[in-house]
Amino acid sequence: MATLSQWVAGARPRTLPAAIAPVIAGTAAAAPLDRVNLGFALLALIVSVSLQIGVNYANDYSDGIRGTDADRVGPVRLVGQHKADPRNVKLMAFAFFGFAALVGLALVAFSNAWIMVPLGALAVLAAWRYTGGDNPYGYRGLGEVYVFVFFGLMATLGTLYTQAGRLTWVGLAAAVAIGALASAILVANNLRDIPTDRESGKLTLAVRLGDTGTRWLYALLVVVAILMTVAIALRHWPAYLALLAFGLAIKPLRTLRSGATGRALVPVLAATGMLELAYAVLLAIGLAVGAAIA
């Protein structure tokens, strides 16, 4: 039976910046419109974090019962390492999905953003189908697309929409930047797992691109985020402050360039998560300052 610490580890706390950052960025995008609502932001944060934890438990369950987690490097695998009953891990995943849905409905009701109901349902379905079901798209190289769409575009723009009642080009650019950085976390994760994924038949994008191509993809995603930041700053110049966050990309990029593999790539995941979170915070400060002096 898994201990409490193992259940916490199974939730993969290091991935949570990918759930927190889009809410910060979406709230920041509401600042130039003077429509920031911290109460709605808190509800959006609960939804995003709960969905992320649900995804992590769902992946643990689905990969574990398929045997693709039997020999992994990185965080604890509750099912793959036989630390918890698979049924309990699946139940935990759906408990977090359900909680995210309930809080999401409350957010929609308070903000009158009813368009988010079908989009939220799609997000939960996509979260399960990532590695669950008969033909999971995470096994076909589409995991990064899921992360970009749901933890980039939808999470950021959804947060903005519930507060401002509309979308903006600044919000879209911020969503693309957040999506790119969130996808970079998964790219680093899948780069680490190429040997075991290839052996188990899990055809992630990293497996399809190969080692070298995956390292270049990570760098490209960082560049996309930088370009989006410059685009935002051309409209709101204090947003240039967010470029300081990319100093955190130097070390992981050097690690990838060195050809590091296996456990040596684990710090890249953590560093990329912190990069995404720092980016969102600095962008929020920049946009808040810009709104204050406008």
C-alpha positions in Angstrom: 0.0 0.0 0.0 1.4 3.4 -1.0 2.3 5.8 1.7 1.1 9.4 1.8 4.5 10.6 0.6 4.3 8.2 -2.3 0.9 9.5 -3.3 2.2 13.0 -3.1 5.1 12.1 -5.3 2.8 10.3 -7.7 0.9 13.6 -8.2 4.3 14.9 -9.6 4.4 18.3 -7.9 7.2 19.4 -10.2 4.7 19.6 -13.0 2.4 22.0 -11.2 4.1 25.2 -12.6 2.6 24.2 -15.9 -0.8 24.5 -14.3 -0.1 27.7 -12.3 1.6 29.7 -15.0 -1.3 30.0 -17.5 -3.6 31.3 -14.8 -1.1 34.0 -13.8 -0.5 34.8 -17.5 -4.3 34.9 -18.3 -4.9 37.2 -15.3 -2.0 39.4 -16.4 -3.6 39.7 -19.8 -6.7 41.1 -18.1 -4.6 43.9 -16.5 -4.5 46.2 -19.6 -8.3 46.0 -19.7 -8.5 46.8 -16.0 -10.6 43.7 -15.6 -8.5 41.6 -13.2 -10.6 39.6 -10.8 -8.5 37.7 -8.2 -11.5 35.7 -7.0 -12.0 34.2 -10.5 -8.3 33.8 -10.8 -8.2 31.6 -7.6 -11.1 29.4 -9.0 -9.2 29.1 -12.3 -6.1 28.1 -10.4 -7.9 25.4 -8.5 -9.3 24.0 -11.7 -6.0 24.0 -13.5 -4.0 22.5 -10.7 -6.7 19.8 -10.1 -6.7 18.9 -13.8 -2.9 18.7 -13.8 -2.9 16.3 -10.9 -5.7 14.3 -12.4 -3.7 14.0 -15.6 -0.6 12.8 -13.7 -2.5 10.1 -11.9 -4.3 9.1 -15.1 -1.0 8.8 -16.9 0.4 6.7 -14.0 -2.5 4.4 -14.2 -2.6 4.0 -18.0 1.1 3.6 -18.5 1.3 1.3 -15.5 -1.3 -1.2 -16.7 0.3 -1.2 -20.1 3.7 -2.0 -18.6 5.4 1.1 -20.1 6.4 2.4 -16.6 8.2 -0.7 -15.4 11.7 0.7 -15.9 11.5 4.5 -15.8 13.8 7.2 -14.6 12.3 10.0 -12.6 9.4 10.3 -10.1 7.7 7.4 -8.4 5.3 5.3 -10.5 2.5 4.1 -8.3 1.2 1.4 -10.7 4.3 0.6 -12.6 6.3 0.1 -9.5 3.5 -1.8 -7.8 3.2 0.7 -4.9 -0.6 1.1 -5.2 -3.6 -0.7 -6.5 -4.3 0.4 -10.1 -8.0 0.8 -9.3 -7.2 3.3 -6.5 -4.9 5.3 -8.8 -7.6 5.5 -11.4 -10.1 6.5 -8.8 -7.8 9.3 -7.6 -7.5 10.5 -11.2 -11.2 10.8 -11.6 -11.6 12.3 -8.2 -9.4 15.2 -9.3 -11.1 15.5 -12.7 -14.5 15.6 -10.9 -13.3 18.3 -8.4 -11.9 20.3 -11.3 -15.3 20.1 -13.1 -17.2 21.2 -10.0 -15.0 24.2 -9.4 -15.0 25.0 -13.1 -18.8 25.0 -13.1 -18.8 27.5 -10.2 -16.3 29.7 -12.1 -18.5 29.6 -15.2 -21.6 30.4 -13.2 -20.0 33.4 -11.4 -18.4 34.8 -14.6 -21.2 33.9 -17.1 -18.6 32.4 -19.3 -20.8 29.5 -20.4 -18.8 28.8 -23.5 -16.3 27.3 -21.1 -18.6 24.4 -20.2 -18.1 22.3 -23.4 -14.5 23.4 -23.6 -13.9 22.2 -20.0 -15.6 18.9 -20.7 -13.3 18.5 -23.8 -10.3 19.2 -21.6 -11.2 16.5 -19.1 -11.9 14.0 -21.9 -8.6 14.9 -23.6 -6.8 14.5 -20.2 -8.0 10.9 -19.9 -7.4 10.0 -23.6 -3.8 11.3 -23.4 -2.6 7.8 -22.3 -6.0 6.2 -21.5 -8.4 4.3 -23.7 -7.8 1.9 -26.6 -5.9 4.3 -28.8 -4.3 7.0 -26.6 -3.0 10.0 -28.6 0.0 10.4 -26.3 1.3 7.1 -27.8 1.0 8.6 -31.3 3.2 11.7 -30.8 0.4 14.1 -30.0 1.2 14.8 -26.3 2.8 18.1 -27.0 -0.2 19.2 -29.0 -2.4 18.4 -26.0 -0.2 20.4 -23.6 0.0 23.4 -26.0 -3.7 23.5 -26.5 -5.0 22.8 -23.0 -2.3 24.0 -20.7 -1.3 26.9 -23.0 -4.1 28.3 -25.2 -7.2 27.1 -23.2 -5.9 27.6 -19.7 -4.5 31.1 -20.4 -7.3 32.4 -22.7 -10.0 30.8 -20.5 -8.6 32.6 -17.5 -8.6 35.9 -19.4 -12.1 35.3 -20.8 -13.7 34.6 -17.4 -12.3 37.8 -16.1 -12.5 40.2 -19.0 -15.4 38.7 -21.0 -13.3 38.8 -24.2 -10.0 37.8 -25.7 -7.1 40.0 -26.8 -4.1 39.7 -29.0 -1.9 40.2 -25.9 -3.7 37.3 -24.3 -3.2 35.1 -27.4 0.5 35.9 -27.5 0.9 35.1 -23.8 -1.1 31.9 -24.3 1.3 30.8 -27.2 4.3 31.6 -25.0 2.9 29.7 -22.1 1.9 26.8 -24.3 5.4 26.6 -25.8 7.1 26.5 -22.4 4.7 23.9 -21.1 5.3 21.8 -24.2 9.0 22.1 -23.6 8.6 20.5 -20.2 7.0 17.4 -21.9 9.6 17.5 -24.6 12.4 17.2 -22.0 10.5 14.5 -20.2 10.0 12.4 -23.4 13.6 13.0 -24.4 14.6 11.3 -21.2 12.3 8.4 -21.8 13.1 7.7 -25.5 14.9 4.4 -24.8 12.1 2.9 -22.7 9.3 4.4 -24.8 10.8 3.0 -28.0 11.1 -0.4 -26.4 7.5 -0.4 -25.1 6.1 0.9 -28.4 5.1 4.3 -27.1 5.7 6.5 -30.1 6.0 9.9 -28.5 7.0 12.9 -30.6 10.5 12.4 -29.1 10.7 8.9 -30.3 9.5 10.0 -33.8 12.0 12.9 -34.0 14.9 11.1 -32.4 17.4 12.4 -29.9 18.9 15.2 -31.9 15.6 16.4 -33.3 14.0 16.5 -29.9 16.8 18.6 -28.5 16.3 21.1 -31.3 12.5 21.1 -30.7 13.1 22.2 -27.1 15.3 25.1 -28.2 12.7 26.1 -30.8 9.9 26.2 -28.2 12.0 28.5 -26.0 12.6 30.8 -29.0 8.8 30.9 -29.8 8.2 32.0 -26.2 10.8 34.8 -26.5 9.3 36.0 -29.8 5.8 36.1 -28.3 7.2 38.2 -25.4 8.7 40.7 -27.8 5.4 40.9 -29.6 3.6 41.7 -26.3 6.2 44.3 -25.3 5.8 46.1 -28.6 2.3 47.0 -27.4 3.1 47.2 -23.6 6.8 47.9 -23.2 7.1 47.0 -19.5 6.4 43.4 -20.6 10.1 43.3 -21.7 10.7 42.5 -18.0 9.5 38.9 -18.8 12.6 38.4 -21.0 14.6 38.2 -17.8 13.0 34.8 -17.1 14.8 33.3 -20.0 18.1 33.5 -18.1 16.7 30.3 -16.5 16.8 28.6 -19.9 20.6 28.8 -20.3 21.4 25.9 -18.0 18.9 23.4 -19.4 19.9 24.4 -23.0 23.5 23.8 -22.1 22.6 20.4 -20.6 20.7 19.4 -23.7 23.5 20.6 -25.9 26.0 18.4 -23.9 24.1 15.3 -24.9 22.9 14.4 -21.4 20.6 11.5 -21.1 18.6 9.6 -18.5 18.8 11.0 -14.9 21.0 13.8 -16.1 17.9 15.2 -17.8 15.7 15.3 -14.7 17.0 18.8 -13.7 16.0 20.1 -17.1 12.4 19.3 -16.3 12.5 21.1 -13.0 14.3 24.1 -14.5 11.9 24.4 -17.4 9.0 24.4 -15.0 10.5 27.2 -13.0 11.2 29.0 -16.2 7.6 28.9 -17.2 6.5 30.0 -13.7 9.0 32.9 -13.5 8.0 34.0 -17.0 4.4 34.2 -16.1 5.1 36.1 -12.9 7.4 38.6 -14.6 4.9 39.1 -17.5 2.2 39.8 -14.9 4.4 42.4 -13.2 5.2 44.0 -16.6 1.6 44.2 -17.7 0.5 45.4 -14.3 3.1 48.2 -14.4 2.1 49.0 -18.0 -1.6 49.3 -17.0 -0.7 51.5 -14.0 1.2 54.0 -16.0 -1.0 54.0 -19.1 
